[in-house]
């Protein structure tokens, strides 16, 4: 029999994993007494509940045929996240301009309809406008250029 | 009279030129994102949270509220002209609004939507002005145990109306609560789930999660879905309804307002449910139900009145109990917190200028919206021709800079990217992200109140059952749970949502 990978099953496994991880990671946090609950009490309560729900979903996913997971759109996922992730990595050292241009160009690469000239214009307009808005308008301390 | 003098104070605040400007910016932006499909108030408000940090608290709330109810207005324009809901609250408006437009009555449909919304907005403003102070006074007697039960009730009630699986929605709430425990515990100063990262000592900022899930994650979801074919009605002349039409609008709009105002107060209710219920009610009491779906004017008036009324009355539980009825309201709590203000019964007494200023600004904002939406409808229709491929790079860039600007920490942008991934995966797994946000906001409050309640009762959990207010909320929670579990009602719930999406 082939295992049917339903959304219930995957969600359940994720909930279960997160719940168990939180229980394990927070194992050393003091529970306190009933009258003075410690920092470990509430997270343990919630994490146990989450793990339990995860278990219910896993069982339901195995027993009842649920809805299958659709295809994952790899292209937008990878390019959009690469752009925002690189912005976080680069904004302080490579400067705001470079990081922001990367966000725009990578974002447009997420779409199959990539038009180089349009993307170039869009990048210039957006970066200068939004940069000016945050940098000058809201006086955010941004370094526009690389600071090696 | 007390309310009148307070309203006077409110209008003085709202008519302050600067607040008037921010209110106008809010409704303008709200209409724009309402018109544009794929960009909603939750994403927009998340993106703008860091920007409002530099404003006065009342200006910030006035602007953010303007975005919220402005979006409900703008959504109807797209629904009528393009047969696409610009906003989820205008899903039902597509049914009859687009049919009216195809019959050459686009102008009338737009005017009906705008006037019904204005009527609902005016009435809802008065409901808030009279009801909120009373509720707040009542809530002053709440003890920690009562708050705890109230918030549990709010979270459970929010689940009942989430689309899809109840278990998944509860799981998302618990995940949100767990995320909320990150950071240094205030009582023991023990760092919890910080993974040795010093920046996690304050926990993850609310705006980082919201922007990650609703800004970045939603963009990925929209891109994955691909471009939608848009064909829109360009002829929208004849904006002013005849006296005969006006007469046909008034009653459905009043019924919609009443229903919407009531549903808006309930946690998890909100504009979507309100508009749908109002449509269903009109269809039920109509003499010829067959007209619905073929351009019935009531089918536009009632749901548009209902969604606007609901989006305003949702502020009552927020400002009086600190209980967010929807993800947007959760964002409002976040916005208040950024200014060091806590939504709750003391807010009206402590910050009357904020509360009454907001109430007055709602009415002014509604007036602005009629002006913005009727004569300027051509401009909004033009906005619909802007392709998504030019829009989403700006959304992503504003998200990145916005997240960075919260505390000038590049790590926040990386965390937001991770939540973008989480947001996309959740959509694929058919989990609603909204309950996660509610859990994240309410989690720390529940823990704090639970701790206090048990401290007062010397560790006896019976305090939750012996205090009448707490007991009432727990009984209500039990009723909601029973409704969720009973199969008969569950199938009814599935039918309601199936009908909505068709």
Boltz contact constraints between the chains, C-beta under 6 A:
constraints:
  - contact:
      token1: [A, 7]
      token2: [B, 429]
      max_distance: 6.0
  - contact:
      token1: [A, 7]
      token2: [B, 430]
      max_distance: 6.0
  - contact:
      token1: [A, 10]
      token2: [B, 429]
      max_distance: 6.0
  - contact:
      token1: [A, 11]
      token2: [B, 168]
      max_distance: 6.0
  - contact:
      token1: [A, 11]
      token2: [B, 429]
      max_distance: 6.0
  - contact:
      token1: [A, 15]
      token2: [B, 171]
      max_distance: 6.0
  - contact:
      token1: [A, 22]
      token2: [B, 178]
      max_distance: 6.0
  - contact:
      token1: [A, 34]
      token2: [B, 459]
      max_distance: 6.0
  - contact:
      token1: [A, 35]
      token2: [B, 458]
      max_distance: 6.0
  - contact:
      token1: [A, 35]
      token2: [B, 459]
      max_distance: 6.0
  - contact:
      token1: [A, 37]
      token2: [B, 451]
      max_distance: 6.0
  - contact:
      token1: [A, 37]
      token2: [B, 454]
      max_distance: 6.0
  - contact:
      token1: [A, 39]
      token2: [B, 185]
      max_distance: 6.0
  - contact:
      token1: [A, 39]
      token2: [B, 188]
      max_distance: 6.0
  - contact:
      token1: [A, 39]
      token2: [B, 190]
      max_distance: 6.0
  - contact:
      token1: [A, 39]
      token2: [B, 192]
      max_distance: 6.0
  - contact:
      token1: [A, 42]
      token2: [B, 447]
      max_distance: 6.0
  - contact:
      token1: [A, 43]
      token2: [B, 181]
      max_distance: 6.0
  - contact:
      token1: [A, 46]
      token2: [B, 174]
      max_distance: 6.0
  - contact:
      token1: [A, 46]
      token2: [B, 177]
      max_distance: 6.0
  - contact:
      token1: [A, 46]
      token2: [B, 178]
      max_distance: 6.0
  - contact:
      token1: [A, 49]
      token2: [B, 174]
      max_distance: 6.0
  - contact:
      token1: [A, 50]
      token2: [B, 174]
      max_distance: 6.0
  - contact:
      token1: [A, 53]
      token2: [B, 167]
      max_distance: 6.0
  - contact:
      token1: [A, 53]
      token2: [B, 171]
      max_distance: 6.0
  - contact:
      token1: [A, 57]
      token2: [B, 167]
      max_distance: 6.0
  - contact:
      token1: [A, 69]
      token2: [B, 428]
      max_distance: 6.0
  - contact:
      token1: [A, 73]
      token2: [B, 224]
      max_distance: 6.0
  - contact:
      token1: [A, 76]
      token2: [B, 220]
      max_distance: 6.0
  - contact:
      token1: [A, 76]
      token2: [B, 223]
      max_distance: 6.0
  - contact:
      token1: [A, 76]
      token2: [B, 224]
      max_distance: 6.0
  - contact:
      token1: [A, 77]
      token2: [B, 220]
      max_distance: 6.0
  - contact:
      token1: [A, 80]
      token2: [B, 220]
      max_distance: 6.0
  - contact:
      token1: [A, 81]
      token2: [B, 417]
      max_distance: 6.0
  - contact:
      token1: [A, 81]
      token2: [B, 420]
      max_distance: 6.0
  - contact:
      token1: [A, 81]
      token2: [B, 421]
      max_distance: 6.0
  - contact:
      token1: [A, 84]
      token2: [B, 216]
      max_distance: 6.0
  - contact:
      token1: [A, 84]
      token2: [B, 400]
      max_distance: 6.0
  - contact:
      token1: [A, 84]
      token2: [B, 417]
      max_distance: 6.0
  - contact:
      token1: [A, 85]
      token2: [B, 417]
      max_distance: 6.0
  - contact:
      token1: [A, 87]
      token2: [B, 400]
      max_distance: 6.0
  - contact:
      token1: [A, 87]
      token2: [B, 413]
      max_distance: 6.0
  - contact:
      token1: [A, 88]
      token2: [B, 410]
      max_distance: 6.0
  - contact:
      token1: [A, 88]
      token2: [B, 413]
      max_distance: 6.0
  - contact:
      token1: [A, 88]
      token2: [B, 414]
      max_distance: 6.0
  - contact:
      token1: [A, 91]
      token2: [B, 410]
      max_distance: 6.0
  - contact:
      token1: [A, 92]
      token2: [B, 410]
      max_distance: 6.0
  - contact:
      token1: [A, 100]
      token2: [B, 397]
      max_distance: 6.0
  - contact:
      token1: [A, 103]
      token2: [B, 396]
      max_distance: 6.0
  - contact:
      token1: [A, 103]
      token2: [B, 397]
      max_distance: 6.0
  - contact:
      token1: [A, 103]
      token2: [B, 400]
      max_distance: 6.0
  - contact:
      token1: [A, 104]
      token2: [B, 393]
      max_distance: 6.0
  - contact:
      token1: [A, 107]
      token2: [B, 393]
      max_distance: 6.0
  - contact:
      token1: [A, 107]
      token2: [B, 396]
      max_distance: 6.0
  - contact:
      token1: [A, 110]
      token2: [B, 223]
      max_distance: 6.0
  - contact:
      token1: [A, 111]
      token2: [B, 389]
      max_distance: 6.0
  - contact:
      token1: [A, 126]
      token2: [B, 394]
      max_distance: 6.0
  - contact:
      token1: [A, 126]
      token2: [B, 397]
      max_distance: 6.0
  - contact:
      token1: [A, 130]
      token2: [B, 397]
      max_distance: 6.0
  - contact:
      token1: [A, 134]
      token2: [B, 401]
      max_distance: 6.0
  - contact:
      token1: [A, 140]
      token2: [B, 405]
      max_distance: 6.0
